[in-house]
Structures are given as C-alpha cells and as structure tokens.
Amino acid sequence: MTDIGGFQDHVARIDLSDGEVAYESIDDEDAEKYIGARGLGVKYVFEQGPDVDPLGPDNLLAFMNGPLSGTQTTMSGRIAVCTKSPLTGTVTDSHHGGWSGARLKWAGFDGLLFEGEADEPVYAVVEDGEVELRDASHLWGEGFHDTRDAIEEEVEGAYGKNLSIMGIGPGGENGVKYACIMNEDDRASGRGGTGCVMGSKNLKAVVVKSSTKMPQPADKETFMEGHQQAMQAIQESEVTAPNEGGLSMYGTNVLMNIGEEMDGLPTKNGRYTSTESMREAEGVDIDAERVSGENVRENILVDEPTCHSCPVACKKEVEVTAMHKGEEMNVRTESYEYESAYALGPNSGHTDRDAIALMIDRCNDMGVDTIDTGNMLAMAMEMSEEGKLEGVGELDWGDYETMIDMIERIARREDDLADLLAEGPRRVADRRDAHENSLAVKGQTIAAYDPRCMKGMGIGYATSNRGACHLRGYTPAAEILGIPEKVDPYEYEGKGELTAQFQDLHAISDSFDICKFNAFAEGIEEYVTQYNGMTGRDVTEDELLEAGERIYNLERYYNNLNGFDGSDDSLPERFLEDGIPGQGASEGEYCELEEMKEEYYEHRGWVDGVVPDEKLDELGIDVGPGTGVSAGDSPAPADD
C-alpha cells in the first residue's frame, strides 16, 4: 500500500470472464518509480505479460489516473487508458480530457484494471469505491451518443454534473483496429485501438458517478507555491493565456494556417507539404485557411467548453448545417481539432469545412480515431488511383460525400472495402502490396506535422513507443513556437537529444495525469513543486526527470520483448531521401532519419533501438527477463 498524497490507494481488478471484482492497494515503490496514470498503467500491462494477444482475454485494459488527477492542479482532468495495441502490437496509452479522470479519483479509485472477456455485453458502474457490472446487450450496436443518453437514464445520474461515461461505438464492437474510447462530449482516447480492446472484452462502457471531493495536498504550502507559479506561467504565455493565447482562442486548430505557411502540412497523403503546393501543381480548389481555427471561430463556433480545472478552454464546439446526398444534416459537435481536420481534410484532398465537422461527429459516434480514419481514407484514395483496390471498390480524391458514409461503413464493416480498411494501414499494405502508400510507423499513421519540414517530428514519429505520434515528444513546441527556445525546424542536428528530452517530460505529465498543453507554459520546476506539494515527497528535478526516462525505457523494453528494434524506428519512404521532396518553403527537403537515430540512440544509451540490460539496471527496471543485450554490443548491420 501507499500513503503518498494524491492517491486513493484503491484499484479495482475486474475479471470480466467471471464477473468478479477484487480490490487492491498501490505498491509504494511502484508509485515512487512510475508516478501514476501512464507510468503505473504501463507497469500493470507489462506484468500481465508482453506476449499476450491484444484481442485475447489475457490482455489488460487499464483506466488510470495519477496523483495530480482531479486535484486543484491546473489542467488535471486527464485519464490514461493503457493496454497492448491491436493496431501496432506495441504497448500503448491513450488519454482523454473532460471530467472522467477527476470523477474516477473522486469516486475513490486510482485505477480500473479490466481483464478477461464477458460472455455477453456489459457496462461497469463505478461509485463510492465499488464497481458493479450491468447488462449492456440492449446497447450493443448503438452509436456512442445514443449509448451515453441511454445509460444516463438507466443509472439516474446527471450527465456532466456528477456523471461521466466512457464507451465505445460500433467500431470497437466490430474490431476496427483503430477504434477509440469516447468520453463526455466527444473527447476521445483516440489512438492505438483502445476501443477495439474494449470491444473484444464485450465491455460497452465505463460509467463513473461521484461527488466533487478533491484530494488535498500533503504539503499545502509547497503545493500552493507551485500552483501559483503554474497559473502565472499559463496566464503569461502567448499560447495558453485564457481568452488571449492562440490555443485558448482557436484551439489546436490554431496550427492549421501556421503549418500551411511553413509548408509543413501533409497534403494528399503526404504528396505535398501544403494545400498551396497541391493547388499550384494540380490546379484544384483547395485551401487550408477554410478549415483553420480562425475560420472556425469566425463562422461556426457556438461554445467553448473546458475540462476539469482548466482556464484555457481549448475545446471548440461547432454547429453546422450541410447538405449530404440531398439531405439536410445539422450537427453540433466538440473537438474540431487540428489533427482531425488535417486527416479528414487536406490529407484526403479537400478543404470543405462543414463536411469535416460532419465526419468528426460521425467518427466520434461510431467510435473510430479521426486521425487514422482520415489517413486510411487518404491511403485508399491513392491505392484506388494506382489500381490496388481492384475487386473491393474505389475512392476518389476529395470525395467527402463518400467519405462521410465510409466512416459508418468501416465501423460496421459493411462491405469488402470497409472491411479491408478497418484492419489498419499495416494489414492493408501487406494484403495489397501497398506499403509505399502508407503513412504509418509501426502500424499507426502520422499526425499533421510533415517531417520534411519539422525534422524533430521525424525522429519523434520513428521512435514513439506507440507508433507514429506527435504527443510522445512534442518537438513542434520548439520548432514552431520557440518553447522552451526556438530551434530551426529544418536542422536535424540536435533533434535526437531534443526529442528524447520532450519524450521524458511528457512521460511525466502523462503520469501525473495533466494536460500536455501546460508544457507550453510550465516546465520541470513547476512540475516538481506541484508534485512534491501534493504527494508530500521531496524529489529533485533530476529525480523526476529520471522517472520520466524510466517510464519511456519500460515501454521500449516491453516493445523489445515483442520483437521491435531499430529497424522498426522508420518513416514512410516518401519522407526520406529519394522520396518526395518538400515544396514551397520546404522545397527540396527530406528527413535525415538515420543521422538523427544515431544521435538519439547514443543519448538514450540504446543498442540499435534495444534497451541494454545495463540501462534497465541503471533505471531500476526489475520486471521481465531483460533483453539480453549489452551496452557493449554492436548495432546490428543495416539491411541491404
């Protein structure tokens, strides 16, 4: 057990196979070494066995909050979902905001560990330190929005008042490999196929009822010092300042025009580095400004909801009325995000603002990740153009009318093309000889940052432990925004070390669990003071950074035991030398991946992407058999 502040010292282990629920404490040493949320969740997943089948009953699905979740800490409304990914075969953690993480803490829990597989669909109700399983057969097949409304009535809670609902749509039920878990009003644990794992367990939803009872800091004076520092930093930041900063005014989609101007916005499945380049080359009517945060705010914004303890309010709720195949459709939805708009818009060859809103809403209701869905459709468009989808269907560039319908078809696997695309980019590439059409790393597709323009994002995608991801180490903070200091986005030297530093820092915030956007204003000093104040510990900055490094190495070690090494730290060929060069401001640029990998591995102390046993010992990682690799081993020779 642990008496570290911020923890409830209460975890539920739910065996869905027999319906049994057991309760256990948090191991004190684990809480110190792995912090909580992401770090502790990955430790639980590791202990279940790295070689489990992601869709088998032995895979663990862990809903975890951290010692700062649900506290007065600014931006502390996050929750981590940790598991082995059916999309990538790696360990994964996927986070969402809103209120469910806070309410889980207020309901008396640090985590919920689901294992096994229910015979029939169920949902879990969490309240007052207890977990109850209820029948969900009547909800199976329903979209998330109808599921949420039905459960609210059944549990007699007040949704958005004392009730949070995390659940899946048909995508998770039907084994779409990039299915997500939805929460609140369209917040998502989007990446890695967490919803697919949830569906494989016949778990339709997790419902949390609670009062509002925040944990109090163990050292109130220290905590308030850190809290005030953090608030001041947030208020003074040009990015996060409430009602003034770019993130607060326009949400994440503040980056659309910036990415376009830098020629760092992947367009038409990454053939171009901006919509302008595509427009000039092909003479088509496409313009990123139409789907930018500025355009959204001016024309379709209706509300700016926020998450627990967050003054920034980056969520932008929109309402559109659009014609779709002769039918007028009215949609009101949250989360018109940069990544969603990029994947479902420019990267798929169009910039119809309102159609993207319809697609985001449909992805959310069907429970599929907007990034992977958009990128899968773009991949299908390119394959169709090259004749690689013969016999299953075709999809034209920019055909947003068909895209809107394809989302539900994929979620329900309604036809041959939808069934194929539901398997994700790696399996599609294998089955159709289409690896050159995929924008995936380790089976997960890239986000809205072109590695021909932002070289740090290139090494970040390649070395992310959960497949291509911008959130493992957000180097655009430095490359675009100059945080903590400005670096040249086109320079590759130094990006290996910079990326590792961001990865370790984000492992800390993900384990607290607080929003990454605080890192636009806060740094390790504010992290340490708030953490020490809440927990009553007295760690130094170096000790906390070592915990972040430990978490990142534990994840890499898990992947190593599943056969991943440096050869998997790759990028799509079109971003590399002899691929497709950048255009416009990025003219002629490629991503110098191999040079950055060498620097990155040297900084990490890894051998060709593998954590040597000496590194495990140095960081006190004492689970599993070790990798059998020594720091003195030579890297494996490159493939010819």
C-alpha positions as CSV (number, residue, x, y, z in Angstrom):
1,M,0.0,0.0,0.0
2,T,1.0,3.6,-0.3
3,D,0.4,6.7,1.8
4,I,1.8,9.1,-0.9
5,G,-0.5,12.1,-1.2
6,G,-2.8,12.3,-4.2
7,F,-3.5,8.6,-4.3
8,Q,-6.7,6.9,-3.0
9,D,-4.6,3.7,-2.7
10,H,-7.5,1.8,-4.2
11,V,-7.5,-0.1,-7.5
12,A,-10.3,-2.4,-8.9
13,R,-9.3,-5.5,-10.8
14,I,-12.3,-6.7,-12.8
15,D,-12.3,-10.2,-14.3
16,L,-15.0,-9.9,-17.0
17,S,-14.9,-13.7,-17.6
18,D,-16.5,-14.5,-14.3
19,G,-17.8,-11.1,-13.3
20,E,-15.6,-11.0,-10.1
21,V,-14.2,-7.7,-8.8
22,A,-11.2,-7.6,-6.4
23,Y,-9.7,-4.5,-4.8
24,E,-6.1,-3.9,-4.2
25,S,-3.7,-1.3,-3.0
26,I,-1.0,0.6,-4.8
27,D,2.5,-0.7,-4.3
28,D,4.5,2.1,-2.6
29,E,7.7,1.5,-4.6
30,D,5.8,1.4,-7.9
31,A,4.1,4.8,-7.1
32,E,7.5,6.3,-6.5
33,K,9.2,4.8,-9.5
34,Y,6.4,5.1,-12.1
35,I,4.4,8.1,-10.7
36,G,0.9,7.0,-11.7
37,A,-1.5,7.1,-14.7
38,R,0.6,6.3,-17.8
39,G,3.7,5.0,-16.0
40,L,1.9,2.9,-13.5
41,G,-0.6,1.7,-16.1
42,V,2.2,0.5,-18.4
43,K,3.7,-1.3,-15.4
44,Y,0.4,-3.2,-14.8
45,V,0.2,-4.0,-18.6
46,F,3.8,-5.2,-18.5
47,E,3.2,-7.5,-15.5
48,Q,0.3,-9.1,-17.4
49,G,2.8,-10.3,-20.0
50,P,4.2,-8.6,-23.1
51,D,3.4,-11.5,-25.3
52,V,-0.4,-11.5,-24.8
53,D,-2.8,-11.4,-27.7
54,P,-4.1,-7.8,-27.9
55,L,-7.6,-9.1,-28.5
56,G,-7.4,-12.1,-26.2
57,P,-8.8,-12.3,-22.6
58,D,-5.3,-12.0,-21.0
59,N,-4.7,-8.5,-22.4
60,L,-5.1,-5.9,-19.7
61,L,-7.2,-2.7,-20.3
62,A,-6.2,-0.2,-17.6
63,F,-8.0,3.0,-16.9
64,M,-5.6,5.0,-14.7
65,N,-5.4,8.4,-13.1
66,G,-2.4,9.9,-11.5
67,P,-1.5,11.6,-8.2
68,L,-2.4,15.1,-9.6
69,S,-5.6,14.0,-11.4
70,G,-8.8,15.5,-10.1
71,T,-6.9,17.9,-7.8
72,Q,-6.7,21.7,-7.8
73,T,-3.7,21.3,-10.1
74,T,-4.3,23.3,-13.3
75,M,-5.3,21.2,-16.3
76,S,-5.6,18.0,-14.3
77,G,-8.7,16.5,-16.0
78,R,-6.9,13.7,-17.9
79,I,-7.1,9.9,-17.7
80,A,-4.8,7.3,-19.3
81,V,-6.0,4.1,-20.9
82,C,-3.1,1.6,-21.1
83,T,-3.1,-1.7,-23.0
84,K,-1.4,-3.7,-25.7
85,S,-2.4,-2.3,-29.1
86,P,-4.2,-4.4,-31.7
87,L,-3.2,-1.8,-34.3
88,T,0.6,-1.8,-33.7
89,G,1.4,-4.7,-31.4
90,T,3.2,-2.3,-29.1
91,V,2.3,-1.1,-25.6
92,T,0.0,1.9,-25.9
93,D,-1.5,4.6,-23.7
94,S,-4.2,6.9,-24.9
95,H,-5.5,9.8,-22.9
96,H,-8.6,12.0,-22.9
97,G,-9.7,15.1,-21.1
98,G,-13.0,16.2,-19.7
99,W,-14.1,15.0,-16.2
100,S,-13.9,11.2,-16.1
101,G,-10.4,11.1,-14.7
102,A,-11.3,13.5,-12.0
103,R,-14.5,11.7,-11.2
104,L,-12.7,8.4,-11.0
105,K,-10.5,9.8,-8.4
106,W,-13.4,11.4,-6.6
107,A,-15.2,8.1,-6.7
108,G,-12.4,6.6,-4.7
109,F,-10.1,5.0,-7.3
110,D,-6.7,5.3,-8.8
111,G,-7.4,2.8,-11.5
112,L,-9.7,0.1,-13.0
113,L,-8.0,-3.0,-14.4
114,F,-10.1,-5.0,-16.8
115,E,-9.1,-8.5,-17.9
116,G,-10.9,-11.5,-19.3
117,E,-13.9,-11.4,-21.6
118,A,-17.6,-11.2,-20.7
119,D,-19.9,-13.8,-22.2
120,E,-22.4,-11.0,-23.1
121,P,-22.0,-7.2,-23.4
122,V,-21.8,-5.4,-20.1
123,Y,-21.0,-2.0,-18.7
124,A,-19.3,-1.1,-15.5
125,V,-20.7,1.4,-12.9
126,V,-18.2,2.9,-10.6
127,E,-19.5,4.7,-7.4
128,D,-18.3,5.1,-3.8
129,G,-15.3,2.8,-4.1
130,E,-17.3,0.0,-5.6
131,V,-17.6,-1.4,-9.2
132,E,-20.8,-3.2,-10.4
133,L,-21.3,-4.9,-13.8
134,R,-24.6,-4.5,-15.6
135,D,-26.1,-5.9,-18.8
136,A,-25.4,-3.9,-21.9
137,S,-26.9,-6.3,-24.5
138,H,-29.6,-3.7,-25.4
139,L,-26.8,-1.1,-26.1
140,W,-24.7,-3.3,-28.4
141,G,-24.7,-1.9,-31.9
142,E,-25.6,1.6,-30.8
143,G,-23.5,4.7,-31.5
144,F,-21.8,6.3,-28.6
145,H,-24.1,9.3,-28.4
146,D,-27.3,7.1,-28.1
147,T,-25.4,4.8,-25.7
148,R,-24.5,7.8,-23.5
149,D,-28.1,9.1,-23.4
150,A,-29.5,5.6,-22.5
151,I,-27.0,5.0,-19.7
152,E,-27.6,8.4,-18.2
153,E,-31.3,7.5,-17.8
154,E,-30.6,4.0,-16.5
155,V,-28.1,5.0,-13.8
156,E,-30.2,8.0,-12.7
157,G,-27.2,10.3,-12.8
158,A,-26.9,13.8,-14.2
159,Y,-24.5,13.7,-17.2
160,G,-22.0,16.4,-16.9
161,K,-22.9,17.1,-13.3
162,N,-22.0,14.0,-11.3
163,L,-21.7,11.5,-14.1
164,S,-19.1,10.6,-16.7
165,I,-19.4,7.9,-19.4
166,M,-16.6,6.3,-21.3
167,G,-17.7,4.0,-24.0
168,I,-17.3,2.5,-27.5
169,G,-19.3,2.6,-30.7
170,P,-19.8,0.0,-33.4
171,G,-16.1,0.5,-34.3
172,G,-14.9,-1.1,-31.1
173,E,-17.6,-3.8,-31.2
174,N,-16.6,-4.9,-34.7
175,G,-12.9,-4.9,-34.1
176,V,-11.8,-1.9,-36.1
177,K,-8.1,-1.8,-35.2
178,Y,-8.1,1.9,-34.7
179,A,-11.4,2.1,-32.7
180,C,-11.3,4.6,-29.8
181,I,-12.9,5.1,-26.5
182,M,-15.2,8.1,-26.3
183,N,-15.9,10.2,-23.3
184,E,-18.1,13.2,-22.3
185,D,-19.0,15.4,-25.2
186,D,-16.8,14.0,-27.9
187,R,-13.4,13.7,-26.1
188,A,-11.5,10.6,-27.2
189,S,-8.8,8.2,-26.2
190,G,-8.2,8.1,-29.9
191,R,-5.0,6.3,-30.7
192,G,-3.8,2.7,-30.6
193,G,-7.1,0.8,-30.8
194,T,-8.1,1.0,-27.1
195,G,-11.7,0.8,-28.2
196,C,-11.0,-2.3,-30.2
197,V,-9.6,-3.9,-27.0
198,M,-12.7,-2.8,-25.1
199,G,-14.9,-4.3,-27.7
200,S,-13.0,-7.6,-27.6
201,K,-13.9,-7.8,-23.9
202,N,-17.6,-7.2,-24.5
203,L,-17.3,-4.0,-22.4
204,K,-19.6,-1.4,-23.8
205,A,-19.0,1.4,-21.3
206,V,-17.4,2.5,-18.0
207,V,-19.7,4.8,-16.0
208,V,-18.4,6.9,-13.1
209,K,-20.7,8.6,-10.6
210,S,-19.2,10.8,-7.9
211,S,-19.5,13.9,-5.8
212,T,-16.8,16.6,-6.2
213,K,-14.2,15.9,-3.5
214,M,-10.7,16.9,-4.5
215,P,-7.8,15.2,-2.7
216,Q,-5.9,17.7,-0.6
217,P,-2.2,18.3,-0.8
218,A,0.1,16.6,1.7
219,D,2.2,19.8,1.9
220,K,-0.3,22.6,1.2
221,E,2.3,25.4,1.3
222,T,4.6,23.8,-1.2
223,F,1.7,22.9,-3.4
224,M,0.2,26.4,-3.4
225,E,3.6,27.8,-4.3
226,G,3.8,25.5,-7.3
227,H,0.2,26.1,-8.2
228,Q,0.6,29.9,-8.2
229,Q,3.7,29.6,-10.3
230,A,1.9,27.4,-12.8
231,M,-1.1,29.7,-13.0
232,Q,1.1,32.7,-13.6
233,A,3.0,30.9,-16.4
234,I,-0.2,29.9,-18.1
235,Q,-1.6,33.4,-17.9
236,E,1.5,35.0,-19.3
237,S,2.0,32.5,-22.2
238,E,1.1,33.7,-25.7
239,V,-0.1,30.2,-26.3
240,T,-2.2,29.4,-23.2
241,A,-3.3,32.8,-21.8
242,P,-7.1,32.5,-21.2
243,N,-9.1,34.3,-23.8
244,E,-6.0,35.7,-25.4
245,G,-3.5,32.9,-26.3
246,G,-3.7,31.1,-29.6
247,L,-4.7,27.8,-28.0
248,S,-7.4,29.4,-25.9
249,M,-8.8,31.5,-28.8
250,Y,-8.6,28.9,-31.7
251,G,-8.0,25.5,-30.0
252,T,-5.4,23.2,-31.5
253,N,-6.5,24.2,-35.0
254,V,-4.6,27.5,-34.5
255,L,-1.8,25.4,-36.1
256,M,-3.6,24.9,-39.5
257,N,-2.6,28.3,-41.0
258,I,0.8,28.1,-39.3
259,G,1.5,24.6,-40.7
260,E,0.4,25.7,-44.2
261,E,2.6,28.8,-44.1
262,M,5.6,26.7,-43.1
263,D,4.9,24.1,-45.8
264,G,4.7,21.6,-43.0
265,L,1.1,20.4,-43.6
266,P,1.0,16.9,-45.2
267,T,-1.5,17.1,-48.0
268,K,-2.9,14.5,-50.4
269,N,-1.5,11.5,-48.4
270,G,1.8,13.4,-47.9
271,R,2.5,14.0,-51.6
272,Y,2.6,17.7,-50.9
273,T,3.7,19.8,-47.9
274,S,0.8,22.3,-48.1
275,T,-2.5,22.8,-49.8
276,E,-0.9,25.7,-51.8
277,S,1.6,23.3,-53.3
278,M,-1.2,21.0,-54.3
279,R,-3.3,23.8,-55.7
280,E,-0.4,25.1,-57.8
281,A,0.6,21.7,-59.1
282,E,-2.8,20.3,-59.9
283,G,-5.0,23.4,-60.4
284,V,-7.5,22.2,-57.8
285,D,-9.7,24.3,-55.5
286,I,-8.1,23.6,-52.1
287,D,-7.1,26.0,-49.3
288,A,-6.2,25.1,-45.7
289,E,-7.4,28.5,-44.5
290,R,-11.0,27.3,-44.9
291,V,-10.6,24.7,-42.2
292,S,-8.4,26.8,-39.9
293,G,-9.1,27.7,-36.3
294,E,-9.6,31.3,-37.3
295,N,-12.2,30.4,-39.9
296,V,-14.0,28.0,-37.5
297,R,-14.1,30.7,-34.8
298,E,-15.5,33.3,-37.1
299,N,-18.1,31.2,-38.8
300,I,-19.3,28.0,-36.9
301,L,-18.2,28.3,-33.3
302,V,-21.0,28.0,-30.8
303,D,-19.4,27.2,-27.4
304,E,-16.0,26.8,-25.7
305,P,-16.3,24.0,-23.1
306,T,-13.4,23.1,-20.9
307,C,-12.1,20.3,-18.8
308,H,-11.6,19.9,-15.0
309,S,-9.5,22.7,-13.5
310,C,-8.6,24.3,-16.9
311,P,-8.7,28.0,-17.6
312,V,-7.5,27.6,-21.2
313,A,-10.7,26.1,-22.8
314,C,-9.1,24.8,-26.0
315,K,-12.2,22.8,-27.0
316,K,-14.1,24.4,-29.8
317,E,-17.7,23.3,-30.2
318,V,-19.2,23.9,-33.6
319,E,-22.6,23.7,-35.3
320,V,-23.1,23.2,-39.0
321,T,-26.0,22.6,-41.3
322,A,-24.9,20.9,-44.5
323,M,-26.4,19.0,-47.4
324,H,-25.4,15.4,-47.7
325,K,-26.7,13.5,-50.7
326,G,-29.8,15.7,-50.8
327,E,-30.5,15.5,-47.1
328,E,-30.0,18.5,-44.8
329,M,-27.9,17.5,-41.8
330,N,-27.5,19.5,-38.7
331,V,-24.5,18.6,-36.4
332,R,-23.3,20.1,-33.2
333,T,-20.0,18.6,-32.0
334,E,-16.9,19.3,-30.0
335,S,-13.4,18.8,-30.9
336,Y,-12.9,20.4,-34.3
337,E,-9.2,19.6,-33.8
338,Y,-6.2,20.3,-35.9
339,E,-5.3,16.6,-36.3
340,S,-8.8,15.7,-37.2
341,A,-9.2,18.5,-39.7
342,Y,-5.9,17.7,-41.3
343,A,-6.5,13.9,-41.7
344,L,-10.2,14.2,-42.9
345,G,-9.5,17.3,-44.9
346,P,-6.2,18.4,-46.6
347,N,-4.5,15.0,-46.4
348,S,-7.6,13.5,-48.1
349,G,-7.5,16.1,-50.8
350,H,-10.2,18.6,-49.9
351,T,-10.9,21.5,-47.5
352,D,-14.7,21.5,-47.1
353,R,-15.1,22.9,-43.5
354,D,-18.6,21.8,-42.8
355,A,-18.1,18.3,-44.3
356,I,-15.2,17.8,-41.9
357,A,-17.5,18.7,-39.0
358,L,-19.9,16.0,-40.2
359,M,-17.1,13.5,-40.4
360,I,-15.7,14.3,-37.0
361,D,-19.1,13.9,-35.5
362,R,-19.6,10.6,-37.2
363,C,-16.2,9.3,-36.2
364,N,-17.0,10.1,-32.6
365,D,-20.4,8.4,-32.7
366,M,-19.0,5.3,-34.4
367,G,-16.0,5.3,-32.1
368,V,-13.1,5.4,-34.5
369,D,-10.0,7.5,-34.4
370,T,-10.3,10.6,-36.6
371,I,-6.6,10.7,-37.4
372,D,-6.3,7.0,-38.5
373,T,-9.7,7.1,-40.2
374,G,-8.8,10.2,-42.3
375,N,-5.4,8.8,-43.2
376,M,-6.8,5.4,-44.1
377,L,-9.2,7.1,-46.5
378,A,-6.4,9.0,-48.0
379,M,-4.4,5.8,-48.4
380,A,-7.4,4.2,-50.0
381,M,-7.7,7.1,-52.5
382,E,-4.1,6.8,-53.5
383,M,-4.4,3.0,-53.8
384,S,-7.5,3.4,-55.9
385,E,-5.7,5.8,-58.2
386,E,-3.0,3.2,-58.7
387,G,-5.4,0.2,-59.2
388,K,-4.6,-1.5,-55.9
389,L,-8.2,-1.8,-54.7
390,E,-9.4,-3.9,-57.6
391,G,-12.2,-6.2,-56.6
392,V,-13.2,-4.3,-53.4
393,G,-14.1,-0.8,-54.5
394,E,-12.6,2.6,-55.1
395,L,-12.5,6.0,-53.6
396,D,-11.7,9.3,-55.4
397,W,-9.5,12.1,-54.0
398,G,-11.5,14.7,-52.1
399,D,-14.8,12.8,-52.4
400,Y,-16.1,14.0,-49.0
401,E,-19.6,12.8,-49.7
402,T,-18.4,9.2,-49.9
403,M,-16.0,9.8,-47.0
404,I,-18.9,10.7,-44.7
405,D,-20.7,7.4,-45.5
406,M,-17.4,5.4,-45.4
407,I,-16.9,6.1,-41.7
408,E,-20.0,4.2,-40.7
409,R,-19.3,1.5,-43.3
410,I,-15.9,1.0,-41.8
411,A,-17.2,0.9,-38.2
412,R,-19.8,-1.7,-39.1
413,R,-17.6,-3.5,-41.7
414,E,-20.5,-3.3,-44.1
415,D,-18.7,-4.2,-47.4
416,D,-15.4,-5.5,-48.7
417,L,-13.7,-2.1,-48.9
418,A,-14.8,-1.1,-45.4
419,D,-13.8,-4.5,-44.0
420,L,-10.3,-4.1,-45.5
421,L,-9.8,-0.5,-44.3
422,A,-11.0,-1.5,-40.8
423,E,-7.8,-3.5,-40.4
424,G,-5.5,-0.5,-40.4
425,P,-2.6,0.6,-42.6
426,R,-0.1,-2.2,-42.0
427,R,-2.5,-5.1,-42.8
428,V,-3.9,-3.2,-45.8
429,A,-0.4,-2.7,-47.1
430,D,0.5,-6.3,-46.6
431,R,-2.6,-7.6,-48.3
432,R,-2.5,-5.2,-51.3
433,D,1.3,-4.7,-51.7
434,A,0.7,-1.0,-50.7
435,H,3.5,-0.2,-48.2
436,E,4.5,2.8,-50.3
437,N,1.0,4.2,-49.9
438,S,1.0,4.0,-46.1
439,L,1.9,7.0,-43.8
440,A,2.3,4.7,-40.8
441,V,5.1,3.9,-38.4
442,K,4.7,0.6,-36.5
443,G,1.2,0.4,-37.9
444,Q,-0.1,3.8,-36.7
445,T,-0.4,6.8,-39.1
446,I,1.3,10.1,-38.6
447,A,-0.2,13.4,-37.4
448,A,-0.4,16.8,-39.0
449,Y,3.4,17.6,-38.9
450,D,5.4,17.0,-42.0
451,P,8.9,15.5,-41.1
452,R,10.4,17.1,-44.3
453,C,9.7,20.5,-42.6
454,M,9.9,19.6,-38.9
455,K,12.9,17.2,-38.5
456,G,12.3,16.7,-34.8
457,M,8.9,15.3,-35.6
458,G,10.5,12.9,-37.9
459,I,12.7,11.3,-35.2
460,G,9.7,11.6,-32.9
461,Y,7.4,9.6,-35.1
462,A,10.1,7.0,-35.7
463,T,11.0,6.4,-32.0
464,S,7.5,6.8,-30.5
465,N,6.7,3.7,-28.4
466,R,3.1,3.6,-29.6
467,G,3.6,4.1,-33.3
468,A,3.7,7.4,-35.2
469,C,2.7,10.0,-32.7
470,H,3.1,13.7,-32.1
471,L,2.3,13.6,-28.4
472,R,5.1,11.3,-27.2
473,G,7.6,14.2,-27.7
474,Y,6.1,17.4,-29.0
475,T,9.1,19.0,-30.6
476,P,6.9,21.5,-32.6
477,A,6.8,23.4,-29.3
478,A,10.4,24.3,-30.0
479,E,10.4,24.1,-33.8
480,I,7.2,26.3,-34.3
481,L,6.5,28.1,-31.0
482,G,10.0,28.6,-29.6
483,I,9.3,26.7,-26.3
484,P,11.5,26.4,-24.3
485,E,13.6,28.0,-27.0
486,K,13.4,28.4,-30.8
487,V,15.2,25.8,-32.9
488,D,15.4,25.6,-36.7
489,P,12.8,23.2,-37.9
490,Y,14.9,22.2,-40.9
491,E,18.0,21.5,-38.9
492,Y,18.4,17.8,-38.0
493,E,21.5,18.0,-35.7
494,G,20.5,18.1,-32.1
495,K,17.0,16.8,-32.7
496,G,17.7,13.3,-31.4
497,E,18.6,14.7,-27.9
498,L,15.8,17.3,-28.0
499,T,13.2,14.6,-28.9
500,A,14.3,12.3,-26.0
501,Q,14.1,15.3,-23.6
502,F,10.5,16.0,-24.7
503,Q,9.6,12.3,-24.5
504,D,10.7,12.1,-20.9
505,L,9.0,15.3,-19.9
506,H,5.7,14.2,-21.5
507,A,6.0,10.8,-19.8
508,I,6.0,12.7,-16.5
509,S,2.9,14.9,-17.3
510,D,1.1,11.8,-18.7
511,S,1.7,10.0,-15.4
512,F,0.6,12.9,-13.2
513,D,-2.0,12.9,-15.4
514,I,-2.2,16.5,-16.5
515,C,-2.7,18.0,-19.9
516,K,0.4,18.3,-22.2
517,F,-0.7,21.8,-23.2
518,N,0.6,23.0,-19.8
519,A,4.1,22.4,-21.2
520,F,3.6,25.5,-23.4
521,A,3.9,27.5,-20.2
522,E,5.2,25.3,-17.4
523,G,8.5,23.4,-17.0
524,I,10.2,20.9,-14.7
525,E,10.4,23.4,-11.9
526,E,6.6,23.9,-11.7
527,Y,6.1,20.1,-12.1
528,V,8.4,19.3,-9.2
529,T,6.9,21.8,-6.8
530,Q,3.3,20.8,-7.5
531,Y,4.2,17.1,-7.4
532,N,6.1,17.4,-4.1
533,G,3.3,19.5,-2.6
534,M,0.6,17.1,-3.5
535,T,2.4,13.9,-2.6
536,G,4.5,15.0,0.3
537,R,7.6,13.7,-1.3
538,D,10.8,15.7,-1.8
539,V,12.1,14.7,-5.2
540,T,14.6,16.8,-7.1
541,E,14.2,17.9,-10.8
542,D,16.8,15.3,-11.8
543,E,14.9,12.5,-9.9
544,L,11.6,13.4,-11.5
545,L,13.2,13.5,-15.0
546,E,14.8,10.1,-14.3
547,A,11.3,8.8,-13.6
548,G,10.2,10.0,-17.0
549,E,13.2,8.3,-18.5
550,R,12.4,5.1,-16.6
551,I,8.8,5.1,-17.9
552,Y,9.9,5.6,-21.5
553,N,12.5,2.8,-21.2
554,L,10.0,0.5,-19.7
555,E,7.7,1.0,-22.7
556,R,10.6,0.4,-25.1
557,Y,11.6,-2.7,-23.2
558,Y,8.1,-4.0,-23.5
559,N,8.2,-3.5,-27.2
560,N,11.7,-5.1,-27.5
561,L,10.3,-8.2,-25.9
562,N,7.7,-8.2,-28.7
563,G,10.4,-8.2,-31.3
564,F,10.7,-4.4,-32.0
565,D,14.1,-2.9,-32.5
566,G,15.8,-0.2,-34.5
567,S,14.6,-1.5,-37.8
568,D,11.0,-0.5,-36.7
569,D,12.1,3.0,-35.9
570,S,11.3,4.0,-39.5
571,L,9.4,6.6,-41.5
572,P,7.3,6.3,-44.7
573,E,9.6,6.3,-47.7
574,R,8.2,9.4,-49.3
575,F,9.6,11.5,-46.4
576,L,13.2,10.1,-46.8
577,E,15.9,10.7,-49.3
578,D,14.9,9.6,-52.8
579,G,11.2,10.0,-51.7
580,I,9.0,13.0,-52.4
581,P,10.8,16.3,-51.6
582,G,9.1,19.1,-49.8
583,Q,7.7,22.1,-51.7
584,G,7.3,25.8,-51.2
585,A,9.2,26.9,-48.1
586,S,10.3,23.2,-47.6
587,E,11.4,22.9,-51.2
588,G,13.8,20.0,-51.7
589,E,13.8,18.9,-48.1
590,Y,13.9,15.3,-46.9
591,C,14.1,13.9,-43.4
592,E,17.6,12.8,-42.3
593,L,16.3,10.0,-40.2
594,E,19.4,7.8,-39.9
595,E,21.6,10.6,-38.7
596,M,19.0,11.6,-36.0
597,K,18.6,7.9,-34.9
598,E,22.3,7.6,-34.3
599,E,22.3,10.7,-32.1
600,Y,19.0,9.6,-30.4
601,Y,20.3,6.1,-29.5
602,E,23.5,7.4,-28.2
603,H,21.7,9.8,-25.9
604,R,19.3,7.1,-24.8
605,G,22.1,4.5,-24.3
606,W,20.3,2.0,-26.5
607,V,21.8,-0.5,-28.9
608,D,20.1,-0.3,-32.3
609,G,16.8,0.6,-30.6
610,V,17.0,-2.0,-27.9
611,V,17.4,-1.2,-24.2
612,P,20.5,-3.0,-22.9
613,D,20.3,-4.8,-19.6
614,E,22.7,-2.3,-18.0
615,K,20.3,0.5,-18.8
616,L,17.5,-1.5,-17.1
617,D,19.6,-1.9,-14.0
618,E,20.6,1.8,-14.0
619,L,17.0,2.8,-14.0
620,G,15.8,0.2,-11.5
621,I,13.6,-1.6,-14.0
622,D,13.4,-5.0,-12.4
623,V,10.5,-6.8,-14.2
624,G,10.7,-9.3,-17.1
625,P,13.7,-11.3,-18.3
626,G,15.8,-8.4,-19.7
627,T,16.5,-8.0,-23.4
628,G,19.8,-10.0,-23.3
629,V,21.5,-7.0,-25.0
630,S,24.7,-5.5,-23.5
631,A,25.7,-1.8,-23.9
632,G,28.9,-3.1,-25.4
633,D,27.1,-4.9,-28.2
634,S,27.5,-3.5,-31.7
635,P,24.4,-2.4,-33.6
636,A,23.0,-4.9,-36.0
637,P,24.1,-4.3,-39.6
638,A,21.7,-2.5,-41.7
639,D,19.6,-4.5,-44.2
640,D,20.9,-4.3,-47.8
